[in-house]
Amino acid sequence: MEVIPAIDLLEGRCVRLYQGDYDRSDVFNEDPVAVAKQWVDEGATRLHLVDLDGAKAGEPRNLKSIEAIARAVSVPIQVGGGLRDYASVANLLSLGIDRAILGTVAVEKPELVQQLAQEFPGHIVVGIDARDGKVATRGWLETSEVLATVLAQQMVALGVAAIIYTDIHRDGTLAGPNIPALRELARAIDIPIVASGGVSSLTDLLSLLALEPLGVNSVIVGRALYTGDVSLKEAIQAIGPARIQDVPPDFGSSTFA
């Protein structure tokens, strides 16, 4: 399972929100490029960037920082926040970004999602941010009546590459991932799912391994990395491709060898 560090951008700084509340943000670093380099140095194989200003405004607002990060690191980057028209997505991908994350338009403009998924196969994913099982839009400021599982099934039909599922009530809270909701979603669709929100410990990460056979193949970790509750290196050792439990034991000359 891939461990993906999150870098949330607000006015060019690296921050974390509490349950998506813009008025409850913590600034962790003034230099997001330095943060990106740190996570890659510690073993990150992908980065998750969110343009919080863009999500609120409806158009990208932190492209300068995003482009600087893309130039500074060599791992794939996925970006979301404010991507609500064709030009914004095409421009973002032209910067070398690997995946564009669509959110609001998945609910409001599904035909645009289909167009982009067909034109940029493998590079379009949909972020489903749910509050009590219903999809939130416009930077989590509005909650629709659309069920997360129903939207996910619709997006699969349109050809998106993956679904990023965030439980808003748990995001930034260190309360642990919503395992039942992730299991329900995984059973409803047959494309990869990225878990997001609430991870507070290695125990939380290990709990996600039970969902890996169902298609939950990666997890985004944010606040826990910045507070030190989770070490990225240890997280990768625990659930990454060469995780400890998958390494055959060395019995040496034991009779069990």
C-alpha positions in Angstrom: 0.0 0.0 0.0 1.3 3.4 -1.0 1.7 6.0 1.7 1.1 9.5 0.2 2.1 12.6 2.3 -0.4 15.5 1.9 0.7 19.1 1.4 -2.2 21.5 1.8 -1.6 25.0 0.3 -3.2 28.1 1.7 -1.8 31.4 0.6 1.4 29.7 -0.4 2.0 28.1 2.9 1.8 24.5 4.1 -1.2 24.1 6.4 -3.7 21.6 7.8 -7.4 22.3 8.4 -9.5 20.8 11.1 -12.6 19.0 9.5 -12.2 21.3 6.4 -12.8 24.5 8.4 -10.8 27.4 6.9 -11.0 29.2 10.2 -9.3 26.4 12.0 -6.0 26.0 10.2 -2.5 25.4 11.5 0.5 26.6 9.6 3.2 23.9 9.6 5.7 25.5 7.2 6.1 28.7 5.2 8.0 26.8 2.5 6.0 24.0 0.8 8.9 23.1 -1.5 11.1 22.3 1.5 8.3 20.1 2.9 8.0 18.3 -0.4 11.7 17.6 -0.6 11.6 16.3 3.0 8.9 13.8 2.3 10.6 12.5 -0.8 13.9 12.2 1.1 12.1 10.1 3.6 10.8 7.7 1.0 7.6 9.2 -0.4 6.8 7.8 -3.9 4.0 10.2 -4.6 2.8 13.6 -3.2 -0.8 14.8 -2.6 -1.2 18.6 -3.1 -4.4 20.5 -2.3 -4.9 24.1 -3.4 -7.2 25.2 -0.6 -7.5 28.7 -1.9 -8.4 27.3 -5.3 -11.1 25.0 -3.8 -12.7 28.0 -2.2 -12.4 30.3 -5.2 -13.3 27.8 -7.9 -10.1 28.2 -9.8 -6.4 27.3 -9.1 -4.7 29.9 -6.9 -1.4 28.2 -5.8 0.0 27.3 -9.2 3.3 29.0 -8.5 3.9 26.8 -5.4 2.6 23.7 -7.2 4.9 24.3 -10.2 7.9 24.9 -7.9 7.3 21.6 -6.1 6.9 19.8 -9.4 10.3 21.1 -10.5 11.9 20.2 -7.1 11.0 16.6 -6.8 11.0 13.6 -9.2 8.1 11.6 -7.8 4.5 11.7 -9.3 2.3 14.4 -7.9 -1.5 14.6 -7.7 -3.2 17.9 -7.3 -6.7 18.9 -6.4 -8.6 22.1 -5.5 -10.4 24.5 -7.8 -10.2 22.3 -10.9 -13.6 23.0 -12.4 -13.0 23.6 -16.1 -11.1 22.0 -19.0 -8.4 24.7 -19.2 -7.5 24.4 -15.5 -7.0 20.7 -15.8 -5.1 20.8 -19.1 -2.8 23.5 -17.8 -2.1 21.6 -14.6 -1.2 18.4 -16.4 1.1 20.5 -18.8 3.2 21.4 -15.7 4.1 17.7 -15.3 1.5 16.9 -12.7 0.6 13.2 -12.9 -3.0 13.3 -11.6 -5.6 16.0 -11.6 -8.2 15.5 -8.8 -11.7 16.6 -9.6 -14.2 17.2 -6.9 -17.1 19.7 -7.3 -17.4 19.1 -11.1 -18.0 15.4 -10.5 -21.4 16.4 -9.0 -22.1 19.5 -11.1 -20.5 18.7 -14.5 -20.1 14.9 -15.0 -19.9 15.4 -18.8 -16.6 17.4 -18.2 -15.3 14.5 -16.1 -16.0 12.1 -19.0 -14.3 14.4 -21.5 -11.2 14.8 -19.4 -11.0 11.0 -18.6 -11.1 10.2 -22.3 -8.6 12.8 -23.3 -6.2 12.2 -20.4 -6.6 8.5 -19.6 -5.0 7.4 -16.3 -4.5 11.0 -15.2 -8.0 11.9 -14.0 -9.1 10.9 -10.5 -12.1 12.0 -8.5 -12.0 13.1 -4.9 -15.1 12.2 -3.1 -15.3 14.2 0.2 -18.2 12.9 2.3 -20.0 14.3 5.3 -22.3 11.6 6.9 -22.1 9.6 3.7 -23.1 12.6 1.4 -20.8 14.4 -1.0 -19.5 17.8 0.0 -18.5 20.3 -2.7 -17.0 23.7 -3.2 -14.1 23.3 -0.8 -16.3 21.4 1.6 -18.4 24.5 2.1 -21.6 22.9 0.7 -23.1 19.4 1.2 -25.1 17.8 -1.5 -27.8 15.1 -1.3 -25.6 12.8 -3.5 -24.5 9.6 -1.8 -20.7 8.9 -2.0 -21.2 5.3 -3.2 -23.6 6.4 -6.0 -21.3 9.1 -7.2 -18.3 6.7 -7.2 -20.2 4.3 -9.4 -21.1 7.0 -11.8 -17.4 8.1 -12.0 -16.3 4.6 -12.7 -18.7 4.5 -15.6 -17.1 7.7 -16.9 -13.6 6.2 -16.9 -11.7 7.9 -14.1 -8.5 6.2 -12.9 -9.2 6.1 -9.1 -11.3 7.5 -6.3 -9.9 9.4 -3.4 -12.3 9.1 -0.4 -12.1 11.6 2.4 -14.3 11.5 5.5 -14.6 15.2 6.4 -15.6 14.5 10.0 -12.2 12.7 10.5 -10.0 14.9 8.3 -7.4 16.7 10.4 -8.7 15.2 13.6 -6.4 12.2 14.1 -9.5 10.2 14.9 -8.7 7.3 12.7 -9.9 6.3 9.2 -13.6 5.5 8.6 -13.1 1.8 7.9 -16.8 0.9 7.5 -17.3 3.6 4.9 -14.2 2.6 3.0 -15.3 -1.0 3.0 -18.7 -0.1 1.7 -17.2 2.1 -1.1 -14.7 -0.6 -2.0 -17.4 -3.2 -2.4 -19.4 -0.8 -4.6 -16.7 -0.1 -7.3 -13.9 -1.9 -9.0 -11.2 0.8 -9.4 -8.4 1.7 -7.0 -9.4 3.7 -3.9 -7.2 6.1 -2.0 -8.1 6.4 1.7 -7.8 9.9 3.2 -8.7 11.5 6.6 -8.1 10.7 10.2 -4.9 8.7 10.2 -3.2 9.2 13.6 -0.9 6.2 14.1 0.7 3.1 12.6 -2.2 1.2 14.1 -4.6 3.2 11.9 -2.4 2.4 8.8 -2.2 -1.3 9.6 -6.0 -1.4 10.0 -6.3 -0.4 6.3 -4.4 -3.5 5.1 -7.6 -5.5 5.5 -9.1 -3.4 2.8 -6.3 -3.7 0.3 -7.7 -6.9 -1.3 -10.9 -4.9 -1.9 -9.0 -2.2 -3.8 -7.9 0.3 -1.2 -4.3 0.5 -2.5 -3.0 3.7 -1.0 -3.5 6.2 1.9 -3.0 9.9 2.2 -1.5 11.0 5.5 -1.5 14.7 6.6 -1.6 16.1 10.1 -0.1 13.0 11.7 3.1 13.4 9.7 3.4 17.1 10.7 2.8 16.5 14.4 5.2 13.5 14.5 2.4 11.1 15.5 3.4 9.1 12.4 6.9 8.7 10.9 6.8 8.4 7.1 9.7 6.0 7.1 8.1 3.8 9.7 4.7 4.0 7.9 6.3 2.8 4.6 8.0 0.0 6.4 4.7 -1.0 8.0 2.4 -1.0 5.0 4.5 -0.2 1.9 5.5 -2.6 -0.9 8.3 -4.2 1.1 6.4 -4.1 4.4 7.9 -6.1 7.2 5.2 -8.7 7.4 5.7 -9.6 3.8 9.4 -10.3 4.2 10.1 -14.0 4.6 11.8 -14.8 7.9 15.4 -16.0 8.0 15.3 -19.3 9.8 19.0 -20.0 9.1 19.8 -23.6 10.1 16.6 -24.0 12.1 14.7 -27.3 11.6 11.7 -25.1 10.4 13.7 -23.8 7.4 
